[in-house]
Amino acid sequence: MSEEKESIPSPELPEGDQNSSSDEPLITVTEITSDNEVSESEPDSGMNFMGHLEEIRSRLVKSAIALVVVTAICANYSDFLVNDILIAPLTRSSKTLVLQNLVPYGQLSLYLQVVVFSAFIISFPFLAWQIWQFVAPGLHDNERKAGRFSILFISLSFFTGIGFGYFVFLPVTLQFFASFGTPQIKNNISVQDYVSFFIGSLLTAGLVFELPFIAYILSKIGLLTPAFMRFYRKHAIVFLLIVAAIVTPSTDIVTQLVIGLPMILLYELSILISAHVNRKNNALKM
């Protein structure tokens, strides 16, 4: 007895069910595709991070090479740097101030410090340019254009501060030290102490003269306004005069003003720079 196998028709699904069933594989493919995209994007972020590290390494190597090359050049003029640059302010200020070496390696350390410090001052624009080259790719075009001017402004401000410290601050302080006290005590100064005082004075003056650039940066990011600086102008002037009185060893008001007036002028210049930046920021917002 043979049984006929009848083909049983599959039940027809509603139209909505058919769509949903046909959509499920697409959802699965989409999820797989998105997972692949995530997994493929991870190496890219790693490469970006490694690229930043490589960029930092490249800038540091270039800066180190430039510093070594300039140091080697300055080493050929080490006697001139020590006798005519380092010791000259001391000899011009007074004949009673005498340098003396207290350790066997004192003069060797003296020459090394003078040569490296001179190389740093000369290389300062290039070092600042390397820092700018590392930061520039993350900025907008208008910020890059302003940055080129900033490198020049930073360098000029730093060199101006170095010149002020060398030609104004050092002679004033050394003359006071030479004239103060009893003549029965000889003013024999340790070479290491004098070099530390020399380098510290010039670096401090160079950093103080960067005040207008600091005001530019703070105004650019919106942390400083000219109204704020004008409101606290009197407080700032009093504070700067107090700083000048502390830094200047002499009690002479004229000597204190020689140190204090440039800082006050820098503050006023910072107000003008902040006002200019603030006007540009307001114009961009409109």
DRENGUBA-837153 format. One line per field, with one value per residue (C-alpha): residue number from 1; residue in three letters; x, y, z. Coordinates in Angstrom, 2 decimals. Example, Ala and Ser with C-alpha at 12.3 -4.5 7.8 and 13.67 -1.06 7.14 Angstrom:
// residues 2
i	(1 / 2)
aa	(ALA / SER)
px	(12.30 / 13.67)
py	(-4.50 / -1.06)
pz	(7.80 / 7.14)
END
This chain:
// residues 286
i	(1 / 2 / 3 / 4 / 5 / 6 / 7 / 8 / 9 / 10 / 11 / 12 / 13 / 14 / 15 / 16 / 17 / 18 / 19 / 20 / 21 / 22 / 23 / 24 / 25 / 26 / 27 / 28 / 29 / 30 / 31 / 32 / 33 / 34 / 35 / 36 / 37 / 38 / 39 / 40 / 41 / 42 / 43 / 44 / 45 / 46 / 47 / 48 / 49 / 50 / 51 / 52 / 53 / 54 / 55 / 56 / 57 / 58 / 59 / 60 / 61 / 62 / 63 / 64 / 65 / 66 / 67 / 68 / 69 / 70 / 71 / 72 / 73 / 74 / 75 / 76 / 77 / 78 / 79 / 80 / 81 / 82 / 83 / 84 / 85 / 86 / 87 / 88 / 89 / 90 / 91 / 92 / 93 / 94 / 95 / 96 / 97 / 98 / 99 / 100 / 101 / 102 / 103 / 104 / 105 / 106 / 107 / 108 / 109 / 110 / 111 / 112 / 113 / 114 / 115 / 116 / 117 / 118 / 119 / 120 / 121 / 122 / 123 / 124 / 125 / 126 / 127 / 128 / 129 / 130 / 131 / 132 / 133 / 134 / 135 / 136 / 137 / 138 / 139 / 140 / 141 / 142 / 143 / 144 / 145 / 146 / 147 / 148 / 149 / 150 / 151 / 152 / 153 / 154 / 155 / 156 / 157 / 158 / 159 / 160 / 161 / 162 / 163 / 164 / 165 / 166 / 167 / 168 / 169 / 170 / 171 / 172 / 173 / 174 / 175 / 176 / 177 / 178 / 179 / 180 / 181 / 182 / 183 / 184 / 185 / 186 / 187 / 188 / 189 / 190 / 191 / 192 / 193 / 194 / 195 / 196 / 197 / 198 / 199 / 200 / 201 / 202 / 203 / 204 / 205 / 206 / 207 / 208 / 209 / 210 / 211 / 212 / 213 / 214 / 215 / 216 / 217 / 218 / 219 / 220 / 221 / 222 / 223 / 224 / 225 / 226 / 227 / 228 / 229 / 230 / 231 / 232 / 233 / 234 / 235 / 236 / 237 / 238 / 239 / 240 / 241 / 242 / 243 / 244 / 245 / 246 / 247 / 248 / 249 / 250 / 251 / 252 / 253 / 254 / 255 / 256 / 257 / 258 / 259 / 260 / 261 / 262 / 263 / 264 / 265 / 266 / 267 / 268 / 269 / 270 / 271 / 272 / 273 / 274 / 275 / 276 / 277 / 278 / 279 / 280 / 281 / 282 / 283 / 284 / 285 / 286)
aa	(MET / SER / GLU / GLU / LYS / GLU / SER / ILE / PRO / SER / PRO / GLU / LEU / PRO / GLU / GLY / ASP / GLN / ASN / SER / SER / SER / ASP / GLU / PRO / LEU / ILE / THR / VAL / THR / GLU / ILE / THR / SER / ASP / ASN / GLU / VAL / SER / GLU / SER / GLU / PRO / ASP / SER / GLY / MET / ASN / PHE / MET / GLY / HIS / LEU / GLU / GLU / ILE / ARG / SER / ARG / LEU / VAL / LYS / SER / ALA / ILE / ALA / LEU / VAL / VAL / VAL / THR / ALA / ILE / CYS / ALA / ASN / TYR / SER / ASP / PHE / LEU / VAL / ASN / ASP / ILE / LEU / ILE / ALA / PRO / LEU / THR / ARG / SER / SER / LYS / THR / LEU / VAL / LEU / GLN / ASN / LEU / VAL / PRO / TYR / GLY / GLN / LEU / SER / LEU / TYR / LEU / GLN / VAL / VAL / VAL / PHE / SER / ALA / PHE / ILE / ILE / SER / PHE / PRO / PHE / LEU / ALA / TRP / GLN / ILE / TRP / GLN / PHE / VAL / ALA / PRO / GLY / LEU / HIS / ASP / ASN / GLU / ARG / LYS / ALA / GLY / ARG / PHE / SER / ILE / LEU / PHE / ILE / SER / LEU / SER / PHE / PHE / THR / GLY / ILE / GLY / PHE / GLY / TYR / PHE / VAL / PHE / LEU / PRO / VAL / THR / LEU / GLN / PHE / PHE / ALA / SER / PHE / GLY / THR / PRO / GLN / ILE / LYS / ASN / ASN / ILE / SER / VAL / GLN / ASP / TYR / VAL / SER / PHE / PHE / ILE / GLY / SER / LEU / LEU / THR / ALA / GLY / LEU / VAL / PHE / GLU / LEU / PRO / PHE / ILE / ALA / TYR / ILE / LEU / SER / LYS / ILE / GLY / LEU / LEU / THR / PRO / ALA / PHE / MET / ARG / PHE / TYR / ARG / LYS / HIS / ALA / ILE / VAL / PHE / LEU / LEU / ILE / VAL / ALA / ALA / ILE / VAL / THR / PRO / SER / THR / ASP / ILE / VAL / THR / GLN / LEU / VAL / ILE / GLY / LEU / PRO / MET / ILE / LEU / LEU / TYR / GLU / LEU / SER / ILE / LEU / ILE / SER / ALA / HIS / VAL / ASN / ARG / LYS / ASN / ASN / ALA / LEU / LYS / MET)
px	(0.00 / 1.67 / 1.20 / 1.39 / 3.40 / 1.64 / 3.70 / 2.48 / 2.64 / 4.56 / 2.44 / 2.66 / 3.97 / 2.45 / 4.13 / 5.46 / 6.96 / 8.66 / 10.25 / 11.41 / 12.88 / 14.67 / 16.00 / 17.58 / 20.58 / 21.17 / 21.27 / 23.76 / 25.94 / 25.75 / 26.81 / 29.69 / 30.71 / 30.65 / 32.72 / 35.24 / 35.38 / 36.04 / 38.68 / 40.31 / 40.27 / 42.28 / 45.59 / 45.03 / 44.78 / 47.89 / 49.75 / 48.64 / 50.01 / 53.27 / 53.41 / 53.23 / 56.02 / 58.12 / 57.48 / 58.55 / 61.68 / 62.50 / 62.11 / 64.19 / 66.95 / 67.05 / 67.12 / 69.90 / 71.95 / 71.57 / 72.52 / 75.60 / 76.72 / 76.32 / 78.03 / 81.01 / 81.18 / 80.94 / 83.71 / 86.12 / 85.35 / 85.31 / 88.06 / 86.22 / 82.94 / 84.55 / 86.83 / 84.85 / 81.26 / 81.09 / 83.69 / 83.35 / 80.31 / 82.18 / 85.35 / 83.43 / 81.39 / 84.23 / 87.87 / 87.23 / 85.25 / 87.61 / 86.73 / 88.37 / 88.25 / 87.62 / 87.55 / 90.01 / 87.48 / 86.06 / 87.38 / 86.48 / 82.93 / 82.93 / 83.88 / 81.35 / 78.50 / 79.37 / 79.67 / 76.41 / 74.49 / 75.76 / 74.75 / 71.27 / 70.78 / 71.96 / 69.87 / 66.74 / 64.90 / 65.57 / 64.44 / 61.25 / 60.71 / 60.97 / 58.34 / 56.13 / 56.60 / 55.36 / 52.27 / 51.41 / 49.73 / 46.93 / 46.09 / 43.98 / 45.48 / 44.97 / 46.58 / 49.56 / 50.05 / 49.92 / 52.35 / 55.06 / 54.89 / 54.85 / 58.23 / 59.79 / 58.05 / 59.16 / 62.76 / 62.92 / 61.35 / 63.80 / 66.84 / 65.60 / 65.28 / 68.77 / 70.15 / 68.31 / 69.66 / 73.21 / 73.49 / 71.16 / 70.41 / 73.86 / 75.82 / 73.35 / 73.42 / 77.18 / 77.92 / 75.75 / 77.44 / 80.87 / 80.02 / 78.19 / 79.92 / 83.23 / 86.46 / 88.23 / 86.51 / 87.68 / 84.97 / 86.33 / 83.52 / 83.38 / 83.38 / 80.50 / 78.39 / 79.05 / 78.18 / 74.93 / 74.08 / 74.98 / 72.94 / 70.00 / 69.79 / 69.81 / 67.31 / 64.96 / 65.11 / 64.52 / 61.44 / 60.04 / 60.19 / 57.96 / 55.04 / 53.45 / 53.50 / 51.94 / 49.22 / 48.70 / 48.25 / 45.92 / 43.84 / 43.71 / 42.14 / 39.84 / 41.40 / 42.55 / 40.77 / 42.00 / 39.19 / 40.55 / 44.08 / 42.94 / 40.84 / 43.86 / 46.39 / 47.05 / 47.44 / 49.82 / 51.96 / 52.30 / 53.15 / 55.78 / 57.40 / 57.54 / 59.16 / 61.67 / 62.46 / 63.03 / 65.10 / 67.15 / 69.52 / 69.91 / 67.59 / 67.97 / 64.58 / 66.22 / 67.82 / 64.50 / 62.75 / 65.38 / 64.23 / 60.54 / 59.73 / 60.49 / 58.19 / 55.43 / 55.89 / 55.67 / 52.38 / 50.99 / 52.14 / 50.38 / 47.14 / 47.40 / 48.12 / 45.21 / 42.87 / 43.96 / 43.41 / 40.06 / 38.83 / 39.82 / 38.06 / 34.88 / 35.01 / 35.25 / 32.20 / 30.00)
py	(0.00 / 3.10 / 6.38 / 9.49 / 12.21 / 15.39 / 18.53 / 20.61 / 24.30 / 26.42 / 28.86 / 32.31 / 34.88 / 38.28 / 41.06 / 42.63 / 39.29 / 38.83 / 42.22 / 41.59 / 38.22 / 39.65 / 42.52 / 40.32 / 39.21 / 42.84 / 43.81 / 41.05 / 42.16 / 45.75 / 44.79 / 42.73 / 45.57 / 48.08 / 45.72 / 45.43 / 49.18 / 49.56 / 46.88 / 48.46 / 51.95 / 50.90 / 50.54 / 54.00 / 55.64 / 53.73 / 55.00 / 58.54 / 58.21 / 56.75 / 59.54 / 62.12 / 60.34 / 60.28 / 63.98 / 64.79 / 62.69 / 64.43 / 67.90 / 66.99 / 65.53 / 68.63 / 70.91 / 68.86 / 68.88 / 72.65 / 73.17 / 70.95 / 72.70 / 76.18 / 75.01 / 73.83 / 77.20 / 79.05 / 76.85 / 78.40 / 81.79 / 80.60 / 82.98 / 85.94 / 84.85 / 84.48 / 87.53 / 90.08 / 88.96 / 87.23 / 89.11 / 92.49 / 93.71 / 92.87 / 94.72 / 97.73 / 98.02 / 98.09 / 97.16 / 95.90 / 92.86 / 89.96 / 86.52 / 83.48 / 79.77 / 77.57 / 74.08 / 72.29 / 71.96 / 75.46 / 77.04 / 74.01 / 74.16 / 77.91 / 77.56 / 74.79 / 76.79 / 79.93 / 78.09 / 76.14 / 79.20 / 81.27 / 78.51 / 78.40 / 82.15 / 82.05 / 78.96 / 80.27 / 81.30 / 77.90 / 76.04 / 78.12 / 77.41 / 73.66 / 73.86 / 75.83 / 73.30 / 70.55 / 72.53 / 74.09 / 71.07 / 71.14 / 74.80 / 76.66 / 78.60 / 82.00 / 80.73 / 79.43 / 82.85 / 84.51 / 81.90 / 82.92 / 86.42 / 85.00 / 83.30 / 86.60 / 88.41 / 85.82 / 85.98 / 89.78 / 89.94 / 87.37 / 89.12 / 92.48 / 91.02 / 89.54 / 92.92 / 94.70 / 92.25 / 92.54 / 96.29 / 97.62 / 95.14 / 93.60 / 96.90 / 98.41 / 95.45 / 94.89 / 98.56 / 98.38 / 95.18 / 96.75 / 99.95 / 98.33 / 97.39 / 98.14 / 98.43 / 96.23 / 93.18 / 92.13 / 91.30 / 88.03 / 86.36 / 82.67 / 81.98 / 79.51 / 82.01 / 84.74 / 82.50 / 81.43 / 85.08 / 86.06 / 83.34 / 83.68 / 87.45 / 87.20 / 84.35 / 86.14 / 89.32 / 87.34 / 85.63 / 88.88 / 90.47 / 87.66 / 89.21 / 90.75 / 87.38 / 85.68 / 88.33 / 87.58 / 83.84 / 84.31 / 86.84 / 84.53 / 81.72 / 84.12 / 83.97 / 87.60 / 90.80 / 94.39 / 95.49 / 93.18 / 94.51 / 98.14 / 97.55 / 96.15 / 98.56 / 100.38 / 97.12 / 95.85 / 99.01 / 98.79 / 95.11 / 95.71 / 98.49 / 96.19 / 93.52 / 96.10 / 97.13 / 93.51 / 92.60 / 95.82 / 95.73 / 99.50 / 101.72 / 104.49 / 105.27 / 106.09 / 102.66 / 101.03 / 103.00 / 101.89 / 98.33 / 99.07 / 101.34 / 98.76 / 96.28 / 98.89 / 99.66 / 95.93 / 95.82 / 98.71 / 97.06 / 93.87 / 95.84 / 97.11 / 93.62 / 92.16 / 94.85 / 94.10 / 90.37 / 90.97 / 93.08 / 90.36 / 87.69 / 89.77 / 90.32 / 86.58 / 85.91 / 88.28)
pz	(0.00 / -1.13 / 0.50 / -1.54 / -0.01 / -0.51 / -0.44 / 2.36 / 1.44 / 3.89 / 5.70 / 4.26 / 6.66 / 6.94 / 5.10 / 8.29 / 9.40 / 6.08 / 6.31 / 9.83 / 8.94 / 5.94 / 8.07 / 10.71 / 8.62 / 7.63 / 11.28 / 11.94 / 9.02 / 10.20 / 13.69 / 12.35 / 10.06 / 12.92 / 15.06 / 12.28 / 11.94 / 15.64 / 15.58 / 12.51 / 14.03 / 17.06 / 15.19 / 13.67 / 17.10 / 18.14 / 15.09 / 15.88 / 19.40 / 18.11 / 15.58 / 18.37 / 20.23 / 17.08 / 16.54 / 20.10 / 19.68 / 16.40 / 17.91 / 20.96 / 18.80 / 16.58 / 19.63 / 21.24 / 18.04 / 17.69 / 21.32 / 20.98 / 17.79 / 19.29 / 22.49 / 20.45 / 18.71 / 22.02 / 23.44 / 20.92 / 22.46 / 26.07 / 27.21 / 25.71 / 27.31 / 30.74 / 30.76 / 28.72 / 29.35 / 32.72 / 34.76 / 33.00 / 35.02 / 38.23 / 37.28 / 35.96 / 39.13 / 41.64 / 42.07 / 45.58 / 44.43 / 43.83 / 42.52 / 44.04 / 43.31 / 46.34 / 44.78 / 42.45 / 39.63 / 40.12 / 36.92 / 34.81 / 36.14 / 35.54 / 31.87 / 31.27 / 32.80 / 30.85 / 27.54 / 27.95 / 29.18 / 26.25 / 23.84 / 25.38 / 24.92 / 21.31 / 20.53 / 22.23 / 19.01 / 17.43 / 20.56 / 20.68 / 16.97 / 17.57 / 20.28 / 17.93 / 15.11 / 17.41 / 18.48 / 15.09 / 13.41 / 15.98 / 15.38 / 12.83 / 9.94 / 11.57 / 14.77 / 12.80 / 11.21 / 14.62 / 15.94 / 13.51 / 14.90 / 18.42 / 17.95 / 16.93 / 19.79 / 22.36 / 21.17 / 21.16 / 24.62 / 25.97 / 24.48 / 25.75 / 29.24 / 29.03 / 27.95 / 30.77 / 33.32 / 32.02 / 31.41 / 34.14 / 36.91 / 37.37 / 37.53 / 40.00 / 42.36 / 42.13 / 42.85 / 45.93 / 47.14 / 46.63 / 48.54 / 51.43 / 54.69 / 56.34 / 54.31 / 56.85 / 55.33 / 51.89 / 49.38 / 48.04 / 46.15 / 45.33 / 41.60 / 41.92 / 43.87 / 41.33 / 38.36 / 40.06 / 40.74 / 37.16 / 35.45 / 37.85 / 37.32 / 33.52 / 33.38 / 35.78 / 33.70 / 30.51 / 31.98 / 33.43 / 29.99 / 28.69 / 30.61 / 27.47 / 25.71 / 28.75 / 28.68 / 24.97 / 25.59 / 28.58 / 26.63 / 23.63 / 25.65 / 27.50 / 30.98 / 30.97 / 29.92 / 29.66 / 31.99 / 34.68 / 34.25 / 34.29 / 37.41 / 39.27 / 37.76 / 41.06 / 42.91 / 40.26 / 40.36 / 44.13 / 43.87 / 41.18 / 43.20 / 46.20 / 44.06 / 42.76 / 46.34 / 47.34 / 44.31 / 44.44 / 47.41 / 47.53 / 49.56 / 46.99 / 45.42 / 42.09 / 41.90 / 42.77 / 40.04 / 37.53 / 38.20 / 38.83 / 35.88 / 33.17 / 34.90 / 35.07 / 31.37 / 30.65 / 32.54 / 30.52 / 27.31 / 28.43 / 28.82 / 25.24 / 23.94 / 25.91 / 24.55 / 20.97 / 21.42 / 23.11 / 20.17 / 17.73 / 19.81 / 19.92 / 16.17 / 15.54 / 17.72 / 15.72)
END
